[in-house]
């Protein structure tokens, strides 16, 4: 004879089901999630159980509550840091330049054997590989090579990256909660020099970014800029006076 689920296990299942729909992109930022009475009827549980599940989703930054309107999928958060790397499209337009985008290649493959980073990102699933070019005033601005974990974001397999960049699509569908940036100076290889229309071995800025959504790896992207076309800047003050 099976045992009825406890309120603790039931609230965890409710949270997990809602979280899965948000992280997969089935429910997009701004979408309303079912009202509490609808969830109570669906799961045959008390309002307290439903309220606990939604409260945890609010704490995790996945859901926002609006008085008298209900609960909604949270919009992408605004992140501020000493080193802030903005969306390329927004950055170009803020400069007063025309933005354009070109998809170079797209493929689905397994993570490379022996590549621990790719194995960790894929987490047993496949990777969507997207290579694209961002341009400003019709001049190449950045070459982007991106890996997307399809186990974490299965909806990405159906996205039309011929017309929208993967970075912009991810911000709209699976906003990140944690990111890691690495910045390095590199010399252009043949592929980069051809794409950016710069001299072979020219100085470039390489930005490598990994993002997670509540601990789940989402994407790994490498963006390469011609050294003369991009710079990083930041301002800060000491948190406390230094003692000598």
RAKAKA-V516557 format. One line per field, one symbol per residue. burial: 1 if it has 9 or more other ideal C-beta (glycine too) atoms within 8 Angstrom, else 0. Layout:
burial->???
This chain:
burial->0000001001111110011011111010100010010011001010001111110111010111100000111100000000000001101110000010101000000010000001001110111111111111000111111111111111110010100111111111111110101010010100011011010001111111111111011111111111100100000000000000
